[in-house]
Amino acid sequence: IKSHGDHTVNLNGKHLGTSRAEPHLGIIRNSQGTNTETVQSRITSARKAIMSLLGAGLRGFNGTGPEVCSLQYKTYVLPTLLYGLEAVVLQSDEVAELDTYHRQNLRFMQHMPKSTAIPAIHLMIGILPTKAMLDIRTLSLLRNILAVDVPSPPALFIRELITRQLAMKGSESSSWSAHVKSLLSKYGLPSAAALIADPPSKGEWKKTINEAVHGLWTKVLREEARDKSSLQLFNLESCSTDSVHPVWQNLSCPLAIKKATVKAMLLTKRYPLSTSPTSGINQSDTCPLCKEDPETTTHFILQCSKLSATRLPYIRRIMDTCRNQKISVDLESITRIVLDSTHLTSPVSNHEETCRNFLFKIHNKRAIMLGGESSYILRH
């Protein structure tokens, strides 16, 4: 309820203080009618949940890999972050605050810098943006209201109330009912009237909304990725918001996580080559090792003469794989296959591991030649 102006209340001659915000059924209600305090409270609770999972491996290179971290995050952190928010209509700035915190966590789990393109953050680890997850929870709540599995006076009253609101509220309304109707239209789902007449089962509805939401957001993120120059090496047709990219799969130890991270940084063009935007505006484009050509991703992986001896044992196996699958062996095709195994026409056993080891070897050699220490040293 919005309150305009200050109101003074006295009881037995004593002034009663005025509260600007109070919790009710898990939602912090304030006099402005916004949910800012609720969102900030959820973020605080989610931070505590993450801290409690540090002992279970949700941390840096010496923890579990992104594939396992994503399961922990979806199981324990996301329910805490989004708890109860499906019952309210959040403003765009409130959703943005949630999404900023959510993306920060996804970057942390994947060891990616802040400059990484947003579509890559979601598509590589297979987790939706917060807005999409809130839409799933809101649509699930709608079904639970309309299909009263356990009839009781409160449940039947709420069903009758929402049914009336769905019939009366138009698109210009800011109510929850109007918001739900817009979501049904957005994802191409049955209308509110159809759901009232024939409510689906819980399992059937869960499958339907998951397919609709994941399908739409996968398409949206792929379209955004196509406009990003840093994501031109991705096989976007194989990426989705409900599966982990092969680069993060089957990581058994801290060293394997570090190898996969090098590959992921090259795939998203966040690796600090001399031609990369991350290298600095005063950096020369020339390869600092061979001093012959610009240090592009292809040059670093396949052409730099100073890395030939390190590259040779691996590149032979990779080229044999290309020939066996009748894939062109030009520089661009080999670069794509090394960085993203989904470019192969069919899966090849150990190809992902071979490419991780190859890229980490030349990364380590480059670091030592530039005066750094071995990348095989793991910091705890």
Residue pairs with C-beta under 8 A, 6 or more apart in sequence:
1 29
1 31
1 33
2 31
2 32
2 33
3 31
6 18
7 18
8 15
9 15
9 16
9 18
10 16
20 30
20 31
21 28
21 29
21 30
21 31
21 37
22 28
22 29
23 29
25 84
26 83
26 84
27 35
27 38
27 84
27 87
27 88
28 35
28 37
28 38
28 41
30 36
30 37
34 91
34 94
35 85
35 88
35 90
35 91
35 94
36 94
38 84
38 85
38 88
39 85
39 90
39 94
39 97
39 98
40 97
42 80
42 81
42 82
42 83
42 85
42 98
43 81
43 97
43 98
43 101
45 80
45 81
45 83
46 77
46 78
46 80
46 81
46 101
48 80
49 76
49 77
49 80
49 81
50 58
50 77
50 105
52 76
53 72
53 76
53 77
54 63
56 64
56 72
57 63
57 64
57 68
57 69
57 72
58 64
58 69
58 72
58 73
58 109
60 111
61 111
61 254
61 257
61 258
61 261
61 378
61 379
62 254
62 378
62 380
63 69
63 254
63 257
64 72
65 248
65 251
65 252
65 256
65 257
65 260
66 109
66 110
66 111
66 124
66 125
66 244
66 248
66 251
66 257
66 260
67 244
67 248
67 249
67 250
67 251
69 109
70 109
70 125
70 126
70 127
70 244
73 105
73 109
73 127
74 127
77 105
78 133
81 98
81 101
81 102
81 130
82 98
82 130
82 133
82 134
82 137
85 98
85 134
85 137
86 134
86 137
86 138
86 140
86 141
87 141
87 176
88 176
89 174
89 175
89 176
89 179
90 98
90 134
95 130
95 131
95 134
98 130
99 129
99 130
99 131
102 129
102 130
103 118
103 121
103 129
106 121
106 122
106 125
106 127
107 113
107 114
107 116
107 121
109 125
110 121
110 124
110 125
110 248
110 261
110 264
111 257
111 261
111 264
112 120
112 121
112 264
112 265
112 268
112 270
113 270
113 278
115 270
115 277
115 278
116 230
116 268
116 270
117 224
117 225
117 228
117 230
117 231
117 268
118 224
119 221
119 222
119 224
119 225
119 228
119 231
120 225
120 228
120 230
120 231
120 234
120 268
122 128
122 129
122 221
122 241
123 218
123 221
123 222
123 225
123 234
123 236
123 239
123 240
123 241
123 245
124 239
124 244
124 245
124 247
124 248
124 264
124 268
125 244
125 245
125 248
126 240
126 241
126 242
126 243
126 244
126 245
127 241
128 136
128 213
128 214
128 217
128 241
129 217
132 213
132 214
132 216
132 217
132 241
135 183
135 186
135 187
135 213
136 209
136 210
136 213
138 179
138 180
138 183
139 180
139 183
139 184
139 187
139 189
139 205
139 209
139 213
140 205
140 206
140 209
142 162
142 180
142 195
143 195
143 199
143 200
143 202
143 205
144 202
145 158
145 159
145 162
146 159
146 162
146 163
146 195
146 196
146 199
147 199
147 200
147 201
147 202
148 155
148 156
148 159
149 202
162 177
163 196
165 175
165 176
165 177
166 177
166 180
166 181
166 192
166 193
166 196
169 175
169 177
169 178
169 181
170 178
171 178
171 181
171 182
172 178
180 192
181 192
183 189
184 190
184 191
184 192
184 195
186 216
187 209
187 212
187 213
187 216
188 212
189 208
189 209
189 212
200 208
210 242
214 240
214 241
214 242
217 241
218 239
218 240
218 241
218 242
221 239
221 241
222 236
222 237
222 239
225 231
225 234
225 236
225 239
226 236
229 269
230 268
230 269
230 270
231 268
231 269
233 267
233 269
233 297
233 335
233 336
233 339
233 340
234 267
234 340
235 336
235 340
235 342
235 343
238 340
238 342
239 245
239 342
245 342
246 340
246 341
246 342
246 352
247 260
247 263
247 264
247 267
247 340
247 352
248 260
248 264
249 352
250 352
250 353
251 257
251 260
254 378
255 376
255 378
256 356
258 360
258 375
258 378
259 356
259 357
259 359
259 360
260 356
262 271
262 356
262 359
262 360
262 363
262 375
263 339
263 355
263 356
263 359
263 360
265 271
266 297
266 300
266 301
266 339
266 359
267 339
267 340
269 276
269 277
269 297
270 276
270 278
271 278
271 297
271 300
271 363
272 278
272 279
273 279
273 295
273 296
273 297
273 300
274 283
274 284
274 285
274 286
274 287
274 288
274 294
274 295
275 285
275 294
275 295
275 296
285 294
285 295
286 292
286 293
286 294
286 295
287 293
287 294
287 295
287 299
287 300
287 304
288 295
288 370
289 295
289 304
289 306
289 307
289 366
289 369
289 370
290 304
290 305
290 306
292 305
293 299
293 303
295 304
297 335
297 339
298 331
298 332
298 335
300 307
300 362
300 366
301 311
301 334
301 335
301 338
301 339
301 359
301 362
302 311
302 315
302 331
302 334
302 335
303 331
306 365
306 369
307 362
307 365
307 366
310 361
310 362
310 365
311 358
311 361
311 362
314 354
314 355
314 357
314 358
314 361
315 334
315 358
317 354
318 334
318 337
318 338
318 351
318 354
318 355
318 358
319 329
319 334
321 327
321 337
321 344
321 348
321 351
322 328
322 329
322 333
322 334
322 337
323 329
325 344
325 345
325 346
325 348
326 345
327 333
327 337
327 343
327 344
327 345
333 343
336 343
337 343
337 344
338 355
338 358
338 359
339 355
339 359
341 347
341 348
341 351
341 352
341 355
344 351
360 375
363 375
364 374
364 375
364 376
367 373
367 374
367 375
368 374
